[in-house]
């Protein structure tokens, strides 16, 4: 079992920055990959970024490349999402998720392959 708690969301002006955090508890954090997803009102939940258990491999959705950075601190059981140059289109609830599969060797973008989810944190970008 894995429990995930996000924090760091809020209201920011366009062009601003935010850093989201997701603290994990339960299973050994350094054994599994992590991802960030987001869901805007009326839209599907979409992949934002993912990071391997070691942190050496990362993956981003095309629209986030160059603006968002995912990282993790296994000593703190925490994964981060640094967001810069935010746009109103980035407004959404952001969720972190854990992929505990021991057989998957790459970071996945597929929502159903993540096993545990946090409750989400709201990010609102004003124009």
C-alpha positions as CSV (number, residue, x, y, z in Angstrom):
1,X,0.0,0.0,0.0
2,X,1.2,3.5,-0.8
3,X,-0.2,6.8,0.4
4,X,0.5,9.9,-1.5
5,X,-0.1,13.5,-0.4
6,X,0.4,16.4,-2.8
7,X,1.0,20.0,-1.7
8,X,2.2,23.3,-3.3
9,X,-0.8,24.2,-5.5
10,X,-2.3,27.6,-5.6
11,X,-3.1,30.7,-7.6
12,X,-0.3,32.2,-9.8
13,X,-0.2,34.7,-12.6
14,X,0.6,33.7,-16.1
15,X,4.4,33.5,-16.5
16,X,4.9,32.6,-12.9
17,X,6.2,29.5,-11.2
18,X,5.1,26.9,-8.7
19,X,6.6,23.8,-7.2
20,X,4.4,20.9,-6.3
21,X,5.5,18.2,-3.9
22,X,4.2,14.7,-3.3
23,X,5.2,12.8,-0.2
24,X,4.8,9.1,-0.2
25,X,4.5,6.6,2.6
26,X,4.0,2.9,2.9
27,X,6.1,0.8,0.5
28,X,9.8,1.7,0.1
29,X,9.7,4.8,-2.0
30,X,12.9,4.2,-3.9
31,X,11.5,1.0,-5.4
32,X,9.0,2.5,-7.7
33,X,8.5,5.1,-10.5
34,X,6.4,8.2,-10.0
35,X,4.3,10.3,-12.3
36,X,2.4,13.6,-12.3
37,X,-0.9,13.9,-14.1
38,X,-3.4,16.8,-14.3
39,X,-7.1,17.1,-15.0
40,X,-8.8,20.3,-16.1
41,X,-12.6,20.7,-15.8
42,X,-14.4,18.7,-18.4
43,X,-11.2,17.1,-19.7
44,X,-9.6,13.7,-19.3
45,X,-6.8,13.3,-16.8
46,X,-3.5,13.6,-18.8
47,X,0.1,12.7,-18.3
48,X,2.4,15.5,-17.3
49,X,5.7,13.9,-16.3
50,X,7.2,10.8,-15.0
51,X,10.4,9.7,-13.2
52,X,12.1,6.3,-12.7
53,X,12.8,4.9,-9.3
54,X,16.4,6.1,-9.4
55,X,15.6,9.5,-10.9
56,X,17.9,8.9,-13.8
57,X,15.1,8.6,-16.3
58,X,12.4,11.2,-16.9
59,X,9.6,11.7,-19.4
60,X,7.5,14.7,-20.2
61,X,4.4,15.4,-22.2
62,X,5.3,17.5,-25.2
63,X,3.5,20.6,-24.0
64,X,5.4,20.6,-20.7
65,X,8.9,20.1,-22.1
66,X,11.2,22.9,-21.2
67,X,8.8,24.4,-18.7
68,X,8.2,21.6,-16.2
69,X,10.9,19.6,-14.3
70,X,10.2,16.4,-12.3
71,X,12.6,15.3,-9.7
72,X,12.7,13.1,-6.6
73,X,14.4,12.9,-3.3
74,X,14.3,9.3,-2.2
75,X,15.7,10.2,1.2
76,X,12.6,12.4,1.8
77,X,10.2,10.0,0.0
78,X,9.1,13.0,-2.1
79,X,8.7,13.7,-5.8
80,X,8.6,17.3,-7.1
81,X,7.2,19.1,-10.1
82,X,8.8,22.4,-10.8
83,X,6.6,24.4,-13.1
84,X,7.7,27.6,-14.8
85,X,6.3,29.9,-17.5
86,X,2.8,28.9,-16.4
87,X,-0.1,29.6,-18.7
88,X,-3.9,29.7,-18.1
89,X,-4.1,26.4,-20.0
90,X,-2.1,24.8,-17.2
91,X,-5.0,25.4,-14.8
92,X,-6.0,22.0,-13.4
93,X,-6.0,19.6,-10.5
94,X,-2.5,18.0,-10.4
95,X,-2.2,14.4,-9.1
96,X,0.9,12.4,-8.3
97,X,0.8,8.7,-8.9
98,X,2.9,5.7,-8.1
99,X,3.8,2.8,-10.5
100,X,4.8,-0.1,-8.3
101,X,5.3,-2.6,-11.1
102,X,8.7,-4.4,-10.7
103,X,8.6,-5.6,-14.3
104,X,8.2,-2.3,-16.1
105,X,11.6,-1.0,-17.1
106,X,10.5,2.4,-18.5
107,X,8.5,5.3,-17.2
108,X,5.0,5.0,-18.5
109,X,2.6,7.7,-19.6
110,X,-0.5,5.4,-19.3
111,X,-2.8,6.4,-16.5
112,X,-4.1,2.8,-15.9
113,X,-0.5,1.6,-15.2
114,X,-0.2,3.7,-12.1
115,X,-1.4,1.9,-9.0
116,X,-1.8,4.6,-6.4
117,X,-2.9,8.2,-6.5
118,X,-2.9,11.2,-4.3
119,X,-5.9,13.4,-3.7
120,X,-4.7,16.2,-6.0
121,X,-3.8,19.8,-5.6
122,X,-5.4,22.7,-7.5
123,X,-3.2,24.9,-9.7
124,X,-4.9,28.0,-11.1
125,X,-3.1,30.3,-13.5
126,X,-4.6,33.7,-14.0
127,X,-4.2,35.7,-17.2
